[in-house]
Amino acid sequence: MADLIRHSLHHDELQRAVLSGTAHGAHSPWRRVIVRKVALRHVVQTQAIWHTETTAVTRNYPTADAVVDELADVPFRNAHVELRSTTIEARVTKRGKLLVSRRSEANIQSLAHDRLRDRPIPEDAAFLEVLGVSHDGVVKPTAQRKYRQINEFIRILDSTLKGEPASTGALRVLDLGCGNAYLTFAIVHYLRENAVSCSVTGVDRDAEAISRNNQRTQRLGWQDQLRFAPSLIEQYVPTENPDLVIALHACDTATDDVLALAVTHDVRYLLASPCCHHDLQRQLRPRTMPTAFRDLARDGVLKEQLGDVLTDALRASMLRMVGYKVDVFAFVPVEHPPRNNLIRAIRTPGHADGNAETSVRALTGMFNVRPRLAKLLQNRLPQGLLSDADPEPTEPPTEMRSKA
């Protein structure tokens, strides 16, 4: 397969190559790569769009050799190559044999840079203009990063909802700590475009932001589907059980409040991006940890990173304990700053993970921490879950429990 890929990407008539799957017995984070030629400022380069199960990263290379070098160690199982007059299909069997077929076929594609970009939210979407992200149907240069983030989130939402049984009635969505509500408006746009009936509520403690967002809703004529309400996350009580709860960068234990609300109301889908994991970071004390692990929290930067990982690992495990299928991944391309992980949970009644309880007991006992989520979900978690940890530390300040 490697020789076929190398030859195809150097071929003068290459239009597009799609490499996918993983060879039997091999492992790779990449599920698919799309390679083609693009014209950037009148200079032809080779573009590759790298897909994992949840993200897509676009990279441009000055030569085909640079792409080949990166692809050399990726064990793809399938290849679809389009030359100007020929299409090549190849696959590697379980026994490692390469099967190749060719057929005559005209494949003429544009070198325009934007042609293959996967953008579920187009630049001329009306809400982008209302939110100041675009002007005259074009995203502003200063808003490109926000635009990419919006599209990445909608891709994840799309993959989360697809394949799941259809909801009866309107899909009820709750965005906690919505702030300027870029994602809230994007969700409504996405659901409207896909003919999904919805009732979406954005909640934030900033009364000015809430007023501004409601005015924008009126401008778009979406007031029958979207509304905003002022409230702290921990004080908000939904009038109806939501189907989907999202929270982008709910600060510190505000994320725990979001997760607890979702579990308490048996929410079907949960998408939460945590940040500022101060609660467990404050609880990490090298002197109370096993000697072999003390260096993990001796230096400030390592202690901070350990607190980040430990917090979200415990959150994921507790969600699994109460019947959610959970995965944690980056929801923006890797070139963006850290702390853009996303916890995705889908409720699967009757499928609680028994190993998750063992993990929670081991981690809280080893590091002597008491995650806030365990306290919030104490009526749904086994009694004495944190009995091996030291007495509960002083409660952290609650003022910073939602993002601005």
C-alpha positions, 0 to 999 in steps of 0.5 A, spaced: 500 500 500 505 504 501 508 504 494 501 505 491 500 511 495 507 514 494 506 513 486 499 516 486 501 522 490 507 523 485 503 522 479 502 528 474 494 527 473 493 526 480 486 529 482 484 526 489 486 520 493 482 518 499 485 513 504 481 510 509 480 504 514 486 501 518 490 494 516 488 488 520 492 488 527 494 495 526 492 501 530 492 508 528 488 515 530 487 517 523 480 514 520 481 517 513 485 522 509 483 526 503 489 528 499 489 533 493 492 539 489 490 546 491 492 553 488 494 557 494 496 564 492 497 562 485 502 556 487 500 549 487 500 545 493 498 538 496 493 539 501 491 533 506 485 533 510 486 528 516 480 525 520 480 522 526 473 519 529 471 526 531 475 531 528 478 534 521 485 537 521 487 541 514 494 541 512 497 544 506 504 541 504 509 545 499 510 538 495 507 531 495 514 528 498 512 532 505 505 528 505 508 522 503 513 522 509 507 523 514 503 518 510 509 513 510 507 510 517 500 510 517 497 503 516 491 504 511 487 499 509 483 502 503 485 507 497 481 510 492 485 514 487 482 519 482 487 520 476 485 525 470 482 518 466 483 513 471 480 511 478 484 506 482 481 502 488 485 498 492 485 494 499 489 490 504 486 483 506 486 480 513 492 476 510 496 482 508 495 481 500 494 488 496 488 487 491 488 493 486 483 494 480 483 500 475 477 503 471 477 508 465 473 514 468 474 522 467 476 525 473 477 533 472 476 537 479 478 544 480 484 546 484 480 552 488 482 551 495 475 552 498 472 546 494 472 540 499 472 544 506 467 540 510 463 546 513 456 544 516 455 552 517 456 556 511 459 563 511 453 566 509 448 563 514 444 569 517 446 568 524 453 569 523 452 576 520 447 578 526 452 575 531 458 579 528 462 573 525 461 575 518 459 581 513 456 580 507 456 573 507 464 572 508 467 571 515 471 576 518 478 575 518 478 576 526 473 571 527 476 565 523 478 561 529 471 562 532 468 560 525 472 554 525 470 552 532 463 553 531 463 548 525 467 543 529 462 543 534 456 542 529 460 536 526 460 533 533 453 534 534 451 531 527 455 525 529 452 524 536 445 525 533 446 521 527 444 513 528 440 515 535 433 513 535 429 519 533 426 524 538 418 524 539 416 531 539 421 537 539 428 536 541 429 540 547 436 543 548 439 547 554 446 551 553 448 552 560 453 558 561 452 560 554 455 567 554 455 570 547 451 564 544 455 562 538 454 555 539 446 556 541 445 560 535 449 555 531 445 549 534 438 552 532 441 553 525 443 546 524 436 543 527 432 548 522 436 546 516 435 539 518 428 540 519 428 538 526 423 541 531 426 544 537 426 548 543 432 551 545 434 555 551 440 559 553 442 560 560 447 565 563 448 569 569 450 575 565 443 579 564 446 584 559 448 578 554 442 574 555 438 581 553 443 582 547 441 574 545 434 575 546 434 581 541 438 577 536 433 572 536 428 577 535 432 579 529 432 572 526 425 571 527 427 565 531 423 566 538 418 560 537 424 556 537 430 559 541 430 563 548 435 566 553 434 566 561 438 569 566 441 564 572 447 561 575 448 554 573 447 551 579 440 555 581 437 553 574 431 549 574 429 546 567 421 547 566 421 540 562 427 535 562 432 537 556 434 532 551 441 535 550 445 539 554 451 543 552 456 547 556 462 550 553 468 552 558 463 552 564 469 554 569 471 550 574 466 546 578 460 549 574 462 543 569 460 539 575 453 543 576 452 542 568 453 534 569 449 533 575 443 537 572 444 532 566 444 526 570 438 528 574 434 530 569 436 523 565 438 527 559 439 523 553 445 527 550 451 531 553 456 535 550 461 539 555 467 542 554 470 543 561 476 548 563 479 551 570 480 545 574 481 548 580 477 544 585 481 538 584 488 542 583 487 545 590 486 538 593 492 535 590 498 534 596 504 531 595 505 529 602 498 525 602 500 521 595 503 514 595 511 516 594 511 513 587 506 519 585 509 525 589 513 528 583 506 528 579 504 534 583 511 537 586 511 542 581 506 547 579 505 546 572 505 538 573 500 539 578 495 543 574 496 538 568 495 532 573 489 536 576 486 537 569 486 529 567 484 527 574 478 531 574 475 529 567 477 522 568 473 522 574 467 525 571 467 520 565 467 514 570 462 517 574 457 518 568 459 511 566 457 509 573 450 512 572 448 509 565 452 513 560 456 511 554 462 516 555 468 519 550 473 525 551 476 528 546 479 534 543 473 538 539 477 543 535 483 542 531 490 540 534 493 547 532 488 551 537 490 552 544 489 546 550 483 545 554 478 544 549 477 537 550 470 535 550 466 530 554 460 527 550 455 522 554 450 518 551 445 515 556 444 508 555 439 505 560 441 499 563 448 499 561 452 502 567 459 500 567 461 496 573 469 497 572 468 505 573 466 504 580 473 501 581 476 506 577 473 512 581 475 508 588 482 507 586 483 514 583 480 518 589 483 514 594 490 514 591 490 521 590 486 523 596 481 527 592 473 528 593 470 531 586 465 535 587 460 531 582 460 525 587 457 530 592 452 532 587 450 525 585 451 522 591 443 519 591 445 516 584 452 513 586 454 507 591 454 510 598 461 510 601 464 511 594 469 516 597 470 513 604 478 512 602 479 519 601 481 524 606 475 528 609 472 533 604 476 539 604 474 546 604 469 548 599 472 552 593 469 559 591 462 559 587 462 565 584 466 563 578 461 557 576 459 559 569 463 562 563 462 569 561 
